[in-house]
């Protein structure tokens, strides 16, 4: 991938937002932390720097920038990860689309995608034939116009289901593949028929916009199910699909919100009302995969399921799941009007629907309303459970009118006195996490520096690390290194130094650590993870003296230490290589000479210090 494209992506991406799209991130002081997803982390071991746009886990040493986080989290290649980050920030660049989407698809899935794409076209054709008029009349009755039919790819499955199979066979698809997309259970070719025959077909797409299944809606009132969704197949898993996600993800990032609805008719109703950032779960169950998809949008989630009992219970469950996931969300308040969004549009028009969708309340109010109006608490045990559930909310709130208002509402819902609730809410919550919070101290960093591989001297490693630290933040340090030091003894530091020199030479500016990591990742190699980890680690050091512009004393001290220690290693190695083949007396003489040289160096160093 082009270097300047990678830089462009990293420049526009925000690492906190990127990581927040995958895992909960906690603001802590001037920085951010998270529970590391790359090892069995119990406490927040991952540090995230918004200033440098990098992350680093101090437990497992995994580190990098926005692109490499996505790369490692999703276990994909660097280029694919870069495209995903670009998609998150809405970056459009023709260089991102040089390869077609099919180039990244598992080859074993391509026959199924080809088959279901042909089926989708056949269903769309079905709306144009004579018997498709009944389906068109049904869609018109739901105020779904030609534009929405085209946008959402709505179709019709002709009554003669055998012809559907014959069509797909004529397009070259095997019976095995046809059965694999879930429209028929093939007993034999002669009797195979489309199980969706006579229904309006709503395509269901994955996050990339590829059709993976269908929801088939009956037209006539009979004893069959109103909707029939595709069964689980190789390419369709209901828990991985949010209706309209591939279309709404860009507008959601721009709008700053996404409506989470119960069905695709509600999605279309919101679009009619001018709200395009909406998805549907096609039921009331929100899965962990759905939560991951919503997290990637980096926006507020606005929950609006049906106003009936199951819908409200579903919203309660979703509230718990979104709270636990640490996502930002509010819920649509129904008041006394329990109509679905689609019904409001049909009966009261787009203005009324917009007004309803903008009537938002937070999780606390919604849950209290649920227990006050929808499901009043009857037993003492039920009231206690609800009280203790809400105490954590109250403990996290600052004292004031809003908190007192919530206490009053909780008192009304549970029957407990406000004074009792306030007393319990004011009691400090002590958890195991509070007691065992991980603190990354300077001592730990120094300890890591002072205990490297035994083949490398402490003084040499410290000097090289300090010089590399300055090179990551100063062009002067890079130029001094090139002129006076040239190379490091420690191989990893030397590789990084070469990348830094090349970066400064090409860009003529101080190193941007996130961009440097992008170049290392993009270049490839066997030790990429080690290099990225070390760059992140060294750049975050806090134990080195600050630089003074125009003063090269710190560079000179590093250079002297590096030269002296390299000389010692070279001398020792030369002496060691000379020993084999010598007599015992000759070996003793060589070792004695080596010891004298070492002593002379130490004496010279002592005099300099005085």
N, C-alpha and C positions, 0 to 999 in steps of 0.2 A: 504494500500500500504506500502511496506517495507520502513522503515525510511531511510535507507542508499540510497535507490533509489530516494526518494524525495530529499535528500541532494545532490545527484549526479546531478539531474535535475536542482536544484536551483544554484548549483555551476557553471554549464556550461551555464545556461541561463543568458542573460543580460536584466535587467528590462527595460532599455530604448528601446532596440530592441523589447522586448515583447509588451510593451504598444504602441510603434510606429506601430506595426502590426495591431492595432485596431483604434487608434486615432492619430491626428497630435501632435507631441511633439516639444516643443520649447526649445532651449538651452539658458539659462539665467544665465550669470555669471559662477559660478562653478557647478551649478546644472541644472535641467530641470523642466519645468512646462508644464501643459496641461489644456485644458478646461475639467473639470470633467464630465464624461459621466453618473455619478450616481445621478445627480440632475440637475435641470435647471440652469446650470452655464452659465454666460454671459462672464466672464473673466477667465483667467487661475488660478483656485483655487487649482489645484492639484500639489503638489510638488513631484518630483521624485529624489531619492538619488541613484546615480550610485555607490557611495562608499558602502552604506549599503544595496543596492539592495532592497529598499522598496519604496512604494509610500504612500502619505497621502494627503487627501483633507481637507483643513482647513475650509471648509464651511460645508460639510455634515459629516465629520469625517470618511469617508470610507478610508480604508488603507489596506496594506498587501504587498505581494511579487509578483513575476511573476505568480505563480500558482493561487493565490487567486484573482489576477486581472482578469485573464481569467475566473475563476470560476464565479465571480460576473458579468462580462461583458456578458458572454454567458448564464448565469443562468443555470449552470450545476453543477454536483457533483465535489468534490475535485479530485477524482481519474481520472475522465474523463478530467478535466482541466490539471492535471499533464501530461497525455498522449498527450494532444494537445501541451503543451509547449515542451515536448520531441520531438514531431514531428517537431516543428518549428526549433529546433536546430540540427535536424538530429541525435538525440541520439537513438541508437539501443540497446535494452536490452530485453532479453527474458521475463523478469518479466512484461514488459509492455503489453504482449500479452497473459497473462494467461486466460483472458476472450476473447471470440470471439467478432467480431464486432457486430454480431446479438444481443448480450446481451444488447447493448445500443440503439437498434432500437425500435422505437415506434411499439408496437405489432400490431396496426391497419394497419401498412404499410407492414408488413411481407408478407401477401398474394400477394401483388402487386410485391414486389421484387422477390419472388419465381417464379411468373408467367413470369415476364420479363426476368429472368435469363434462364428459360427453352426456351423462345422464342429466346433469343440470341444464344443458342446452336443449335436450329432448323435452324436459318439463316446461321450459320457457316456450318452446314450439307448441306444446300442448295447449297453451292459452289462446293460440291463434286459430285453432281448428274449430269446427262447428260446435262440438260438444264442450269446448272450453268456454263457451259463452256463459254457462251457468256459474262457472268459477269466477269469470269477470264480473258478473252481476253480484256475486257474494262480496268480492273485493270492493266494488262500488258502494255496496250497502255499508261497508265499514269505512268509507271515505278514504280508501287507499287508491290514489290516482296513478296514472301511467308513469309519472316520474318515480314514485316510490316503488312501483312494480319493477321498474328497470334497475333502480339503485340497489334494492335488496334481493334482486334476482328471483322474484317470486314466480312460480310456475304452476302447472297442473299435470297430474298424472292421469293419462287417458284410461277409460274404463277397461279396455282390453289390455290387461297387464302382461299377457304373453307377448304382445307386440313390443313392449318396452324391452323385454329380454332379447327378442329377435333383433331389435335395433342395436343393442349393445354388442351382440354377437357379430352382427354385420360390420361393426366398427373394429372388430378384431379382438374383443375382450373375451377371455376364457370364462367358463361357468364358475370356476374356482374364484376368479377375481370378482365376478358379479355377485356371488354369494358373500364375498369378503367385504363388500361395501354396505351390506345389511339390508337390501331391499327384497330379498327372496331367500327361502331355504330350498336349495336345489336338491330335488330327489332324482330327477332326470331332466334332460334338456327339453323334452316334449311337453312336460307339465309345469315347467318353471314359469312363474308369473310374479309381477310386481305387487307386493303386499300393500302398496300405497294407492292402488288404482282408484280413480274417482275422487281424489282429494286434492285440495290446494296445497302446494308444496312451498315451504319456507326453508331456504338453504341455511345451514348452520356452518359457520366458518371458524377456523382456528385463528390464533393471534396474527398470523401472517396474511390472512385473507383467503386462504385456501378452503374450498368447500370440503367438509369432512362428514357431513350427515344432513338429515332433513327432519323437519317437524311437519307432519302431514295433518291438515285440518279438514274434518268432514264438512260437506256442504249441506247435505240433507239431514234433517233431524231423524235419527233412528237410534237403535239400541247399541250402536258401536261407540267406542271412545271418541270424545270430541277431538283430541289430539293424539297422534301416535308419533313418538320420537324414534329415530333410528336406534337400533340396539347397539350395545358396545361392540366396536369392531377394532381392527388393527389401527385404523386412523381416527376413530371417533371414541372419545371418552367424555361423557357428559360433564364430569367434574373438572375438566380442563377447558371447557368452552363457556365463554360469556358472549351472548348474542350481541352483535354489532361492535365488538371490541376492536376489531381491525380497522373499522371506519372511525370510531369515536376517540381512539387513543391520541391522535394528533390534536383534535379540537379540545380534548380534556386538558392537555398540558397547557394549551393557550388560554382556555377559560379559567383554569385553576380549580375545576370541580368535575365530578362525574356522577350522574344519577345512577343508582343501582335499583333496577326495577324487577318486577316478577315475571313479565312476559314480553314477547316481541311486539305485540300490539301496542303496549304502553310505550315502547321505544319509538314507534312510528307516530304515536299520538303526540309525544313531546316534540318530535321533529316538526310536526304541523304547527305546534305552538312556538316554534322558533328556538327550541333547545336541542342542539345536535349532540351534546356530550352526554350520552346515555347508553347503558348496557343493561342486559337482563340475564337473570340466572335461570329462567324457565322453571320456576318452582320456588321453594322457600329455603333450600339447603345451600349454604355457602361453604365451599370446600377450601382446604389449605392452598390448593393451586389457584383458585379464584383470588384468594388474598394476595398471593404472590403477584398475580397479574395486576391487581388494583394498586399494589404498592409501587409497581414500576411506573405508574402514571405520575407519581409524586404530587398528587393534588388532593383536595378535600373530597371525601366520598359522601354523597347525599342519598340516604337510604329511603326508599319508598316502595313498600310492598302493599299488597291489597289490604283494605281496611277491615276485612272480616277477621274472625278469630284466628284461623291458621296463619293469615298474613301478619297479624300483630304478634303472634307467638314467634313467627319466623324473624320478625324485626328484633324481638328481644334476644333471640339466639345470636343473630348477626351482631347486635350491640356488644354482647359478651366477647365474641370472636374478634371483632375489630379493636375493642379495648385491649384485649390480651396481645394483639399483634402490634399495638402501639401506633395505629393509623389515625389520621385526623378525619373525623367524620361528624356529621349531624344527621338528623332524621326529619322527614317531612311530618308536620303535625296535621292531623286530620280534623281536629275539633269534632263537630257533630256530623260532618259530611264524610261518610265512609265509602264514597264511590271510588272506583278505580280511575286512573288517569284517562284511559280510553273513553270511559263512560262520561267523565266530565267534559272531555272535548266534544263528544257527540251531542251531549245534552245542553251544555252551557257555553261552548266555544273556547277558542284559544286563550283569550284574556283570563277567563276563569281558571283555566288549567295553569297558566303561568303564575297567577296569584297563589294558587294552592302550592305549587312547587317551590315558591319562594318563602313559604311559611315554615321556617326551619327552627328546630329546637335542639339542644344538646342531649347527650345520652342520659344525663341525670334527670332532666325534666321528662324525657320520653318514658323512662322506666318508672318514675314516680306516677306519671299519668296512667301508665299501664296498671299499676297496682292500686290506683285510686279509682279508676273508671272501668277498665276492662276486666280486671281480675282482682277484686277487693280481697284483702287478707282477712282470714277468719280465725285461724288458730293462733295461739301464742307462739308456737314453734315457727310458724310461717312468718309472723311479724319479727321474731328474733333474727331469722335468717336474712330477711330483707334489711333489717337495721345494720347487721354486721357487714353485709355486702356493701352498703353505702358509706360506712365509716371511713374506708380508705379514700373515697372521693373527697370527703370533708377534711381529712387530715392533710391532703395535698393542696387544699385551698387556703389562701390568705384570709385572715379575719376581716370581716366587713359586712356590708349590707347583703351582698350576693350570698355569702356563706350562711348568714342568718336566715335568709329567705329559703335556702335549701333545707336548713334544719327545721324550719316551720313546716315546709311541705312534707318532709320525712315524718315529722310528728303527726301530721294529719293522716298520712297513709298507714302508719303503724300503731298510732294511739299512744306512743310513749311520750312522756313529757319532754319539752324542748330542753330543759335544764339537764336531764339525764343524757340526752343525745349529745349535747354540747360538752358535757364532762367526758364522755367516752371519746368523742372526736378530738378533744384536746390532749388526751393521753398519748404519749409518744409511742409510736410503733417501732419495735425493735425486731429486726429480722436477722437471719443468719448471714444474709448478704451484707447487711450493714456492718456486722461484726468482723467479717472476713474480707472486706473490700480490698481488692488488689491495688497496691500503690507502687508505681514504678519510680524508684529513687535514683539519685545520682550515684549512690554507692553501688547499685546493681549494674549500672552502665560502666562504672569504673572497674568493677570486678570482672566484667566481660572483657574489657580491654586488657586487663592485667593477667588474664589467664587464657591466652590463645593457645594455638598449637605449640608444643614444646620446642619445635625446631626454630621458632622465631623468637628473637630476644624481646623482652618487654619494652626496653627503651626504643628499639627500632620500630616496633609496632605502634607504640604511642605516637612517635614522631611522624610516621607515615599517615596514620589516621588523622592527626591534627592537620597536616598539610593538605590531605584530601578534603577535609572539612572546609578549609579556607578556599580550595579550588572550586568547591560547589557554590561559593557565594561571592567570589571575587575574580575578575578577569586578571587583575595584577598578580594574584596567586598563581594562576594558570601560566602566565608569561614567565614568572620567576621559576616555576617548576621546569618549564621547557628549557630555559637557559642554564639553570644551575643544578638541577637534580636529574632530569631526563627520565628516570625510571624508578619504580618502587621495587623492593625485594619481595614483598608479599604479592603473590600473583593476582589475587582478586582485586586488590587496590590498584595494581598496575593496569589491569584491564579497564577498570573504571576511569582511571586517569587518561587513558587513550581515548575513551569515549568523550570525556570532558574536553580534551584538547581539540578533538574533531568538531565538537559542538560549538565551541567558542570561535574556532577558525571559520566555520560556515556561517554562524549567526552574528558574529561580532558583538556579542553582548553577554552579560552574566548568565550563568546556567539557570534555567527554569527546571527544577528537579522533576516535576511531573512530566515535562516534555522530554527530558533526558531519559527517563524510564520508558517513555513511549518509543524512543529511538532504539533503545536496547532490546525491547520486546519485539519491535518490528524487524530488527536485524536477524534475530534468531540465534541459535547456538545451544551448546550442551549445558552451559551453566547460567542460563538466563535468570532463573529464580534466585540463585545465590547472589548474582550481581545486583538485581533489583532490591533484594533484601538488604544488602550492604549499603547501597546508595541511600535507601530510606533511613536506615539505622544511623549512618554517619551524619546525614543532613540534619537529624534531630538531636545531635549531641548538644549538651548544655555546659560542658566542663572545660571548653577551650576559651582562652582569653579573647576578648573582642579586638577586632582590627582597628588600627588608626590609619586613615588614608595617608599614603605617602611614606609610612613607616614600615620598612621591611624586616624589622628586628625579629618578629615572630617567624617569618619565613626562613630567615638566616639560621635561627636556632634549630628549626626542624631540619634544614639542610645539613648543618654540622652534625647533628645526632645521627641522621641517616647515613652520612658518609662514614663516620667513625664506626658505626655498628656494622655497616657493610664491609668495611676493611677488616674488622675483627672476624666476621664470618668467613671472608675470603682467606684470611691468614690461617684460620683454624682448619678450613677445608684443605688448603694447600699443604699444611703440616700433616693432616690426617692421610692425605693421598701419598705423601712421601714416606710414610712409616713402613708399609709392606715391603719386604725384601731386605730391610736393613737389619743389622745385627742389634742385639739388645742394647749395647753401649751407644750405637749410633742413634737408636730410637730415643734413648734417654737424653742425648745431646740435643736432638731436634725439639723435644718437648721442653727442655730447659730453655732453649732459645726462644721458643714461643712464649713461655711464661715471662721471660725478661721483657719481651716486646709488649706484652699485655700490661706489665707493671709500669713500663715507660709511658704508655698511653694514659694510664690512670693518673700517674704523677703529673703529666702535662695538663690533664683535665683539672686536677686539683689546684694547680698554680693559676690557671685561668679564672677559676672561681674566686680565688683570693684577690 
